[in-house]
């Protein structure tokens, strides 16, 4: 049959185009995802500031926190006013000068000099030993030794008082043992109760051993969320997001494509941080290295998706960076157990910490670094990170699709 007048018979090329137009678009294309990932990688290579932010800032923060943030109190300068000046009082002061916690700067002979040395911060602790120190001890009566501590730094003052009390208790034990031996008329060894402490996982109680693993978690969370929130906000500011919207790229492909380069950078940051912790700060890594990178990957996926979610709320880079800081760094630093013990927080704040992903990642990193345990002890924390990553990624995709619509 001939075609009606005024019409043209559709050729093979026209029929192919019609079929392509009617054919449903593939729900997910790895080819389009890879194209977005390549585009984002080129942006990173052309923008040295982003690459410096992604790699240099974590290294700098680990160095600063590793060397500057320490809770160890050693060689505390102290002075003593020994009004007794007897072998007993000198033996007591020797307990302080021979410990690694105190450095005896010398003796003084009046209160005014003691006040001046503490005011000038030449001494953090001043001991005032009464004149009847030896006589009272000889008679078996309690003696009051005054300890004056600079309380302007409450954290250090607490450690100083704790160390001084521990040394005093040890000296009390020696005096009691000597008196008992004298009463029974023997100089041989006498039965005594002795506490022999054994600290697991951090034998020397070095603060860097738990500060460095904790700060790795805090930094990774901040950098991951900050990078992705800024990169999407930059697309909105530059007007290139509209070009991406006009392409066949779907929201899951766009989000995952933008996440992949920063995910690789994040894992590289984790590698650098682990190497710095082990070889620069001598932090022991007793657990499984593959498991460490596995849980780090879960944490990175969740926080990267959190950055995408932030970018759907803020199209300006300044606002996006502020939201990323408030939602990642502050909760991670204050509510993860890295800086302050969660058990010492008020109950409402303890409840809030359960929704802070950094809390679980800090527990995982410390468990792998110091305790050397595996999933048999850490599976609950790893499961939370998995659930967090799935929920936040789903919310980011849904919110992004709605924003594009």
C-alpha positions as CSV (number, residue, x, y, z in Angstrom):
1,X,0.0,0.0,0.0
2,X,1.3,3.4,-0.9
3,X,1.8,6.0,1.8
4,X,-0.8,8.8,2.0
5,X,0.0,12.0,0.1
6,X,2.0,14.6,2.1
7,X,3.7,12.0,4.2
8,X,7.0,10.2,4.1
9,X,7.6,6.6,4.7
10,X,9.7,6.1,7.8
11,X,13.0,4.7,7.0
12,X,15.1,2.4,9.1
13,X,16.9,5.3,10.8
14,X,13.6,6.9,11.8
15,X,12.2,3.7,13.1
16,X,15.3,3.2,15.2
17,X,15.0,6.6,16.8
18,X,11.4,6.0,17.6
19,X,12.3,2.8,19.3
20,X,15.0,4.5,21.3
21,X,12.6,7.2,22.4
22,X,10.1,4.7,23.5
23,X,12.7,2.4,25.2
24,X,12.9,2.9,29.0
25,X,16.1,4.5,30.3
26,X,18.3,2.1,32.3
27,X,17.6,2.5,36.0
28,X,21.3,2.6,36.9
29,X,24.3,3.0,34.7
30,X,27.8,2.4,35.9
31,X,29.0,4.1,32.7
32,X,27.3,7.4,33.7
33,X,28.5,7.0,37.3
34,X,32.1,6.5,36.1
35,X,31.7,9.6,33.9
36,X,30.6,11.7,36.9
37,X,33.5,10.3,39.0
38,X,36.0,11.2,36.3
39,X,34.6,14.7,36.0
40,X,34.9,15.2,39.8
41,X,38.5,13.8,39.8
42,X,39.4,16.3,37.1
43,X,37.9,19.1,39.2
44,X,40.1,18.0,42.2
45,X,43.2,17.9,40.0
46,X,42.5,21.4,38.7
47,X,41.8,22.8,42.2
48,X,44.9,22.3,44.4
49,X,43.1,23.9,47.3
50,X,40.6,21.1,47.5
51,X,43.4,18.5,47.3
52,X,45.4,20.4,49.9
53,X,42.3,20.5,52.1
54,X,41.7,16.8,51.7
55,X,45.2,15.6,52.4
56,X,47.1,18.4,54.1
57,X,44.6,19.3,56.8
58,X,44.3,15.8,58.3
59,X,48.1,15.5,58.6
60,X,48.4,19.0,60.1
61,X,45.7,18.3,62.6
62,X,47.1,15.0,63.7
63,X,50.5,16.6,64.2
64,X,49.0,19.5,66.2
65,X,46.8,17.3,68.4
66,X,49.5,14.6,68.8
67,X,52.1,17.0,70.1
68,X,50.0,19.8,71.7
69,X,47.1,17.9,73.2
70,X,48.4,15.8,76.0
71,X,47.0,14.9,79.4
72,X,50.3,13.6,80.8
73,X,51.6,15.5,83.8
74,X,55.3,14.8,84.4
75,X,58.1,16.7,86.1
76,X,55.8,19.1,87.9
77,X,57.9,21.8,89.5
78,X,57.5,21.9,93.2
79,X,59.0,23.6,96.3
80,X,59.0,22.6,100.0
81,X,59.1,24.5,103.3
82,X,60.6,21.9,105.5
83,X,60.2,23.3,109.0
84,X,61.1,19.9,110.6
85,X,64.4,19.4,108.7
86,X,64.8,15.9,110.1
87,X,65.7,12.5,108.4
88,X,62.0,11.7,108.4
89,X,61.0,14.8,106.6
90,X,63.9,14.6,104.1
91,X,62.9,10.9,103.4
92,X,59.3,12.1,102.7
93,X,60.5,14.8,100.3
94,X,62.8,12.2,98.6
95,X,59.7,10.3,97.6
96,X,58.6,13.3,95.5
97,X,62.0,14.1,94.0
98,X,62.6,10.5,93.0
99,X,59.3,10.1,91.2
100,X,58.8,11.0,87.5
101,X,55.9,13.2,88.4
102,X,57.6,15.9,90.4
103,X,60.8,18.0,90.1
104,X,61.8,19.5,93.4
105,X,63.1,23.0,92.7
106,X,64.5,23.5,96.2
107,X,63.4,24.4,99.7
108,X,62.2,27.7,101.1
109,X,61.9,29.1,104.6
110,X,58.7,31.3,104.5
111,X,55.2,31.6,103.1
112,X,55.9,34.8,101.2
113,X,58.6,33.0,99.0
114,X,56.2,30.1,98.4
115,X,53.5,32.5,97.3
116,X,55.9,34.3,95.0
117,X,57.1,31.1,93.3
118,X,53.5,29.9,92.7
119,X,52.5,33.3,91.4
120,X,55.4,33.3,89.0
121,X,54.5,29.7,87.9
122,X,57.9,28.5,88.9
123,X,56.1,25.9,91.1
124,X,52.8,24.3,90.8
125,X,52.9,22.5,94.1
126,X,54.2,23.8,97.5
127,X,54.5,21.5,100.5
128,X,54.6,22.9,104.0
129,X,56.0,20.3,106.5
130,X,55.4,21.2,110.2
131,X,58.2,21.4,112.7
132,X,56.8,18.5,114.8
133,X,56.7,16.2,111.7
134,X,59.2,13.6,113.0
135,X,58.0,13.7,116.6
136,X,54.4,13.1,115.7
137,X,55.3,10.2,113.4
138,X,57.4,8.7,116.1
139,X,54.5,8.8,118.5
140,X,52.2,7.2,116.0
141,X,50.0,10.3,115.7
142,X,48.7,11.7,112.4
143,X,50.6,14.6,110.9
144,X,49.0,17.3,108.7
145,X,51.2,18.3,105.7
146,X,49.9,21.3,103.8
147,X,49.9,21.0,100.0
148,X,49.3,24.2,98.1
149,X,48.4,23.8,94.5
150,X,47.9,26.3,91.7
151,X,44.2,25.8,90.8
152,X,44.1,28.1,87.8
153,X,44.4,24.9,85.7
154,X,41.9,22.6,87.3
155,X,42.9,19.6,85.1
156,X,46.6,19.8,86.1
157,X,45.7,20.6,89.7
158,X,43.7,17.5,89.9
159,X,46.5,15.3,88.6
160,X,49.0,17.0,90.9
161,X,46.9,16.4,94.0
162,X,46.3,12.8,93.0
163,X,50.0,12.1,92.5
164,X,50.9,13.8,95.8
165,X,48.3,11.8,97.7
166,X,49.6,8.6,96.1
167,X,53.2,9.3,97.2
168,X,52.0,10.2,100.7
169,X,50.1,7.0,101.0
170,X,53.2,5.1,99.9
171,X,55.3,6.8,102.5
172,X,52.6,6.1,105.2
173,X,52.9,2.4,104.4
174,X,56.7,2.5,104.8
175,X,56.4,4.3,108.2
176,X,53.7,1.9,109.4
177,X,55.9,-1.1,108.4
178,X,58.9,0.4,110.2
179,X,57.0,1.0,113.4
180,X,55.5,-2.5,113.3
181,X,59.0,-4.1,112.9
182,X,60.2,-2.0,115.9
183,X,57.3,-3.1,118.1
184,X,57.8,-6.8,117.4
185,X,61.6,-6.4,118.0
186,X,62.7,-7.7,114.6
187,X,64.3,-6.1,111.6
188,X,63.3,-8.9,109.2
189,X,60.6,-8.6,106.7
190,X,57.1,-8.3,108.1
191,X,53.8,-9.3,106.4
192,X,52.2,-6.4,104.6
193,X,49.5,-5.8,102.1
194,X,50.9,-4.7,98.8
195,X,48.9,-3.6,95.8
196,X,50.5,-4.5,92.5
197,X,48.7,-2.7,89.7
198,X,48.7,-4.0,86.2
199,X,47.3,-1.8,83.5
200,X,46.1,-3.5,80.3
201,X,46.3,-2.1,76.8
202,X,48.1,1.1,77.8
203,X,50.7,0.1,80.4
204,X,52.3,3.5,80.8
205,X,49.0,5.4,80.7
206,X,50.3,7.6,77.9
207,X,47.6,10.0,76.8
208,X,48.8,9.9,73.1
209,X,47.9,6.3,72.9
210,X,44.2,7.1,73.1
211,X,44.3,10.7,71.8
212,X,45.7,9.8,68.4
213,X,43.2,7.1,67.6
214,X,40.4,9.3,68.7
215,X,41.5,12.3,66.7
216,X,41.7,10.2,63.6
217,X,38.0,9.5,63.9
218,X,37.2,13.2,64.6
219,X,39.3,14.5,61.6
220,X,38.0,11.9,59.1
221,X,34.4,12.7,59.9
222,X,34.9,16.5,59.5
223,X,37.0,16.3,56.3
224,X,34.6,13.8,54.6
225,X,31.4,15.8,55.3
226,X,33.2,19.1,54.5
227,X,34.5,18.0,51.1
228,X,31.3,16.7,49.7
229,X,29.2,19.5,51.0
230,X,31.5,22.1,49.4
231,X,31.8,20.3,46.1
232,X,28.0,20.1,45.5
233,X,27.5,23.6,46.8
234,X,30.1,24.8,44.4
235,X,28.1,23.3,41.5
236,X,25.1,25.2,42.6
237,X,27.1,28.5,42.9
238,X,28.8,28.1,39.6
239,X,25.5,27.2,37.8
240,X,26.9,23.9,36.5
241,X,24.3,21.8,38.5
242,X,21.6,22.8,36.0
243,X,23.8,21.3,33.2
244,X,24.1,18.1,35.2
245,X,20.3,18.0,35.7
246,X,19.7,18.3,32.0
247,X,21.8,15.2,31.3
248,X,20.4,11.6,31.6
249,X,22.3,11.2,34.9
250,X,20.1,9.9,37.7
251,X,20.4,11.1,41.3
252,X,22.0,7.9,42.6
253,X,24.6,8.0,39.8
254,X,25.3,11.6,40.4
255,X,25.7,11.2,44.2
256,X,27.8,8.0,44.0
257,X,29.9,9.5,41.2
258,X,30.7,12.5,43.3
259,X,31.4,10.4,46.4
260,X,33.9,8.0,44.8
261,X,36.9,10.4,44.4
262,X,36.5,11.7,47.9
263,X,36.0,8.1,49.2
264,X,39.4,7.2,47.7
265,X,41.0,10.4,49.1
266,X,39.4,9.6,52.5
267,X,40.9,6.1,52.6
268,X,44.3,7.5,51.6
269,X,43.9,9.9,54.5
270,X,43.2,7.0,56.8
271,X,46.4,5.3,55.6
272,X,48.5,8.4,56.2
273,X,46.9,8.8,59.7
274,X,47.6,5.2,60.6
275,X,51.2,5.4,59.4
276,X,51.7,8.6,61.4
277,X,50.2,7.1,64.5
278,X,52.3,3.9,64.4
279,X,55.6,5.2,63.2
280,X,55.7,8.9,64.3
281,X,53.8,8.6,67.7
282,X,54.6,4.9,68.5
283,X,50.9,4.1,69.1
284,X,50.5,0.3,69.1
285,X,48.2,-1.2,66.4
286,X,47.3,-4.6,67.8
287,X,44.1,-5.3,65.8
288,X,43.4,-6.3,62.2
289,X,44.5,-3.7,59.7
290,X,41.9,-4.9,57.0
291,X,39.1,-4.6,59.6
292,X,40.3,-1.1,60.5
293,X,40.1,0.0,56.9
294,X,36.7,-1.8,56.6
295,X,35.1,0.1,59.4
296,X,36.8,3.3,58.2
297,X,35.1,2.8,54.8
298,X,31.7,2.4,56.5
299,X,32.3,5.6,58.5
300,X,33.5,7.5,55.4
301,X,30.5,6.4,53.3
302,X,28.1,7.7,56.0
303,X,29.9,11.0,56.5
304,X,30.4,11.6,52.8
305,X,26.7,11.1,52.3
306,X,26.0,13.4,55.2
307,X,27.9,16.1,53.3
308,X,25.7,15.5,50.3
309,X,22.7,15.8,52.5
310,X,24.0,19.1,53.9
311,X,24.4,20.4,50.3
312,X,20.7,19.8,49.6
313,X,20.0,22.2,52.4
314,X,22.6,24.9,51.7
315,X,23.6,25.9,48.1
316,X,26.3,28.4,49.4
317,X,29.7,27.0,50.2
318,X,30.0,29.2,53.3
319,X,26.8,28.0,54.8
320,X,27.6,24.4,53.8
321,X,30.9,24.5,55.5
322,X,29.3,25.9,58.7
323,X,26.7,23.2,58.7
324,X,29.3,20.5,58.2
325,X,31.4,21.9,61.1
326,X,28.4,22.0,63.4
327,X,27.1,18.6,62.5
328,X,30.3,16.7,62.4
329,X,33.3,18.2,64.2
330,X,31.6,19.5,67.4
331,X,29.6,16.3,68.1
332,X,32.6,14.2,67.3
333,X,34.9,16.3,69.5
334,X,32.5,16.7,72.5
335,X,30.1,13.7,72.4
336,X,32.1,10.8,71.1
337,X,34.0,10.0,74.3
338,X,37.2,11.2,72.7
339,X,37.6,14.3,74.9
340,X,35.2,13.6,77.8
341,X,34.1,10.3,79.3
342,X,30.5,9.6,78.3
343,X,29.8,8.1,81.7
344,X,30.5,11.4,83.4
345,X,28.0,13.3,81.2
346,X,24.4,14.2,82.3
347,X,21.9,11.5,81.3
348,X,20.2,13.5,78.6
349,X,23.5,14.2,76.9
350,X,24.4,10.5,77.2
351,X,21.2,9.7,75.3
352,X,22.2,12.1,72.6
353,X,25.6,10.5,72.1
354,X,23.9,7.3,70.8
355,X,23.1,9.1,67.5
356,X,26.6,10.4,67.0
357,X,28.4,8.1,64.6
358,X,31.8,9.3,65.7
359,X,31.1,7.7,69.1
360,X,31.0,4.3,67.5
361,X,34.0,4.9,65.2
362,X,36.1,6.1,68.1
363,X,35.2,2.9,70.0
364,X,36.1,0.8,67.0
365,X,39.5,2.6,66.3
366,X,40.5,2.4,70.0
367,X,39.5,-1.2,70.2
368,X,41.6,-2.1,67.1
369,X,44.6,0.1,68.0
370,X,44.9,-0.5,71.8
371,X,42.8,-3.6,72.8
372,X,43.5,-5.6,69.7
373,X,40.0,-7.1,69.6
374,X,37.9,-8.0,66.5
375,X,34.3,-8.1,65.4
376,X,33.4,-10.5,68.2
377,X,33.7,-7.5,70.6
378,X,33.0,-4.6,68.2
379,X,30.2,-5.9,65.9
380,X,27.5,-3.7,67.5
381,X,29.5,-0.5,66.7
382,X,30.3,-1.7,63.2
383,X,26.6,-2.5,62.7
384,X,25.6,1.0,63.7
385,X,28.0,2.5,61.2
386,X,26.5,0.3,58.5
387,X,22.9,1.3,59.4
388,X,24.0,5.0,59.6
389,X,25.6,4.8,56.1
390,X,22.6,3.2,54.5
391,X,20.1,5.7,56.2
392,X,22.0,8.8,55.4
393,X,22.8,7.7,51.8
394,X,19.1,7.0,51.3
395,X,18.1,10.3,52.7
396,X,20.7,12.1,50.6
397,X,19.4,10.4,47.4
398,X,15.8,11.0,48.2
399,X,16.4,14.7,49.2
400,X,18.5,15.2,46.1
401,X,15.8,13.7,43.8
402,X,13.2,15.9,45.4
403,X,15.4,19.0,45.1
404,X,16.0,18.3,41.4
405,X,12.3,17.8,40.9
